């Protein structure tokens, strides 16, 4: 048992291990999927999660190095802050909190994300709510000399959500995506928390 996990969480993991459907996920991939399933009670995430080659290792390394974590919204931040404090105490910056007024034609979260990327292009980006923020991030990467250490793309909803994930999937950047319309702040937070536990155990 990891000393970062509550006994009830470990008991839940045991139930998930017994009931999980057939899948092709490997060790660390499965550890992340299991935490997402725990957060959602939805076994379909075992098929929806997509990992680019080396994404988990890159994320673990960046977390252990203390790089900043940039979340799109406050709810994602609230979902990770406890585990961050228990492990590497990375700075957490929330895009929507960085600006008071949106740029013309953009959302406040999108505007804040653009502001964050100017300061922390190498950071770990965790998008659990705003597809506009993910699209904005994706639009910057083809011309950027520095790429994020990891992007977690898990916005949820109906407008621009699938498109934002497809745009991310086309980029050569370390990434963990949730395919389709599903996702959300709890999912994004669960992925990041799982990576924190893996990185801590890898010390």
Buried (B, 14 or more C-beta within 10 A) or exposed (E): EEEBBEEEBEEBBEEBEEEBEEEEBEEBBBBBBBBBBBBBEEBEBBBBBBBBEEBBBBBBBBBBEEBBBBBBBBBBBBBBBEBBEBBBEBEBBBBBBBBEEBEEEBBBBBBBBBBBBEEBBBBBBBBBBBBBBBBBBBEBBEEEEEBBBBBBBBBBBEEBBBEBBEBBBEBEBBBBBBBEBBBBBBBBBBBBBBBBBBBBEEE
